Amino acid sequence: MFKHRAFVFLISSFFCVTQAVAQVNNTLSEKSQAEIKKTLASSINLEIQSVKASPFPELVEVVTKQGLFYASKDGQFLVQGKLYGVGSNDVINHTEDSLAELRIEGLKQFNDDMIVYPAKNEKHQITVFTDITCGYCRKMHKQMEQYNDLGITVKYMAYPRAGVTDQLGRLSQGFKDLRSIWCHEQPSVALTKAKLGSSVAQRICESPVEAEFDFGRQVGVNSTPAIIFPNGLLLPGYREPADLLKILESISAES
């Protein structure tokens, strides 16, 4: 997917292992996949989307709406964590490779539901999970013109940090505020005003906020801002415009 030289240096505080695309042949038959799904579904409350072979022969990769897991081939054991491959010259994070693929494919379903701040001379795109109560999200948004001037188009997805509901099952204020913004006739204007501290006039409509939040959790988002790059890499936290451009240029050069 991408190699590491300058790129690792730029984000070493976040990601210090070498990535590579895992070339894994899916040797599981449809019957085996169905049997594993059935076994897991009967014992645990996971919404299983797919089962396939993993780089480790004794485990299979299980993609669920709740995240990515590994299981024994008889479905009797379930593991949550990262799977690394250790080679002679590098370490491969197979889990991150699989999640990157999930992010790239999963983002396609939200293409029409993002709030977009386009660059006039677009060179790069990033997708950012955001919330209006997040200090670094606000800082990032205040620099939107700088990102755009560097040719970076920013596409926002909603991620209410307080969750969709509270402990009593009531819709959280964070969710209601983001839903109201996404329901606005000019969402980009409403989002900018909210990030500058304006109150949010409440609106109700069929919005993608809950689906975007659920997707974010599935692919590893647990804080905001969280940036997804074109190659599927997830980078949590704020980045200065110039630093972000360096990462994007490094990704483009290595792809």
N, C-alpha and C positions, 0 to 999 in steps of 0.2 A: 504493500500500500504506500509506504513512504520509508525512506532511509533516513539515517540520522548522522548529521555532522553539525552544521551550524544550527540546525533545528533543535537538536537536543540541548545545545548550549543555551538557546533562547528560553526554553521552558524547562530547564533541568530541575527547577524547584518544584515542578508539578509532576514530571514524568521522566524517570531516569533509566528506563529500560529501553532497549532497542526493539522497535516494532518491525514486523514483517507480515506479509500475507501468509496465512497458514494454508498450505495446500493439502486439503484433507479430502479423501475420497469417501463419499457417503456409502458405506457398505451395508447399511441397515436396510433390510427389505421393508416394504410397506407393511407387511404383517408384523414384523418386529416393532416397528414404530407404533402401530396401533396397540399392540400388547403392552408396551411400556406406558403409553398414554393412559390406557385403561387401568393399569395397576396403580399409577400415581394418582389418577383422578379419584379412585375409590378410597384412597387413604389420606390424601391431603387436599386442602381447598386451594388449588392453583388452577388458573385458566390457561391450559397448555395450548400453545399455538403451533409448535413444531418440535420434532425430535430428530436429531441427526447424529452421525458419528462425530466424535471429538478427536483432537490430535493424540489424546491418551487412549490407547486401545481398550482399556477396561471401563471407560466411562463414555456416556453419550451426553450430548449437549441438549438441554431442554430450555426452549424459549417460552416464557409465560408472560402474561400481562403484568405480572408482579416482578419480572426481571429474568435474568439468565441464571440457570442452575446447571449442575451436572448430576447425573444419576448412574447407578450401576445398570448393567444391561438387563438385569432381572427386575429392575424397578424397586428393589428392596432398600436401596440406600440413596440418599439425596445429599448433595454437597452444594453449598453456596460459597463462592470465593473466586479468586483469580487462578487461572491455569497458565503456568509459564512453561515454555520450552527452553531448555538449557543446551546451547550449542557450543562449539569450540571457540567461537569468536563473539557470540552475543547471547542475549536473553530475549526470547520472544514472548510477548504477552498475548497469548491466544484469546483470552477473554476479551481484551480490549479490541482485538481485530474483529471478533464476532459482533461486539456491541457497535463498532463503527459501521459495520454493514447494516445492522438493524436501524441505526440512526439515519443513514442515507436513504434506505428504502422507506422507513416510517415517515420521514419528513414530507415525502411526496403527497401524502394524504391531506396535508395542511397547507399546501401551496396557496390556496385561495383564502386562507383564514388568518394569515399573518398580517401584522401591521408593519408596513414597509416604508423605510426612509431611503430612497434611491439616490445613488451617486450619479451625477450628470455624465461623468466620464467613467463608467463602471469598469473596474479591473478585477474586483473580488467581491464575493458575497459571504456574509456570515449570518448564522441564525442564533439569536440570543433569547434564552429564557429569562423573563424579567418580571419584576413586581414593582409597584409604585411606592411601597414602604421601605424599599432597600436603598440605603445610602449610596452604595457604589453603583447601583443601577441609575440613580439620579445623576451621579457624577458623570457616568458614561454618556447619559442622554444629553447632558449639557454640552458635551463635546461632539454632538452629532455632526455639526457642520465640518469639523476637522476630519472626522472619519470619512464623510462624503467627499470632501476636497481631495482626499488621498485616493479616491476611487473605490472606497469600500461602501457597498450597500448593506444596510443593517435591516434584518428581517426579525421582528419580534414575535415570540410566542409567550403565552401567559403561564405564569407559575406562581399562584398565590402561596406565599411562604407559610401562611397559617393553615394551609390545606383547604379543601372544599367545604368541609363541615367541622364544627367544633366537637367537644366531647359529648355534648348533648344531642348531637345530630343536626344542629341548626346550621344553615349556610353561614360561613364565616364572612366577616365584613370585607376581608381581602378578596374573597371570591366575588362577592357582590359588586365591589368597586371595579374589578377587572372586567366582569361581565358587562357592567354599564358602559365601560369604555369601548369594549368590542361591539356593543350594540349601538353606539353613537353613529350618526350619519357621516361624521368625519372622525374616524377613530384615531388617526394620527394626530389631529389637533387636540382631541380630548386627552390622549395619552401624554402629550407634551405639557399641557396645562396641569394635569395631575402630578407629573413628576416635578413641576415647579412649585407644587404645594397647594394648588387650588383644590377645593372640595369637589367631590364627584357627584353629579346629579344622577340619582338612581334610575336605571332603565332595566327592563326585562325583555329578553328575546331568546331565540334559540341561538346560543353562542357556542364557540368551540373551546371555551376556557377549561371546562372539566376534562375534556378529551386531551387537550394539550398538556394539562397538568399530569394526567395519568401516563401519557406517553413519556413525558420527561422523567418521571419516576422509574418507568420501565427501563430506560436506557442510561440510567446512572446520575440523573440530575438530583441534587439534594440541597442546593443553595442557589442564590442569584447574585449577580448575573452568572449565567453559564453559557459559554460560547461553543457552538458546534461549527467546525470548519468543513469545507467542501469534501474533504476526505473522510469525514465521520469522526475525527478526533474531538473529544469533549474537553474543554479547558475551563475549569471553574474560576470565577473571579474577574475582576476588572483589569483591563490592560490599556495603557496609554495609546493614543492613535498611532504614533510612530512605531511603538513596540509591536502593536498588532499587525501593522503593515509588514514588518520584518518577518513575522511568523508566516503570514500569508504568502509572501514572496518565497520563503524557504520551502513551504509546502509545494508551491507551483513548480519550483526548480527541481524538487526531488521526485515529483510525480511522473 
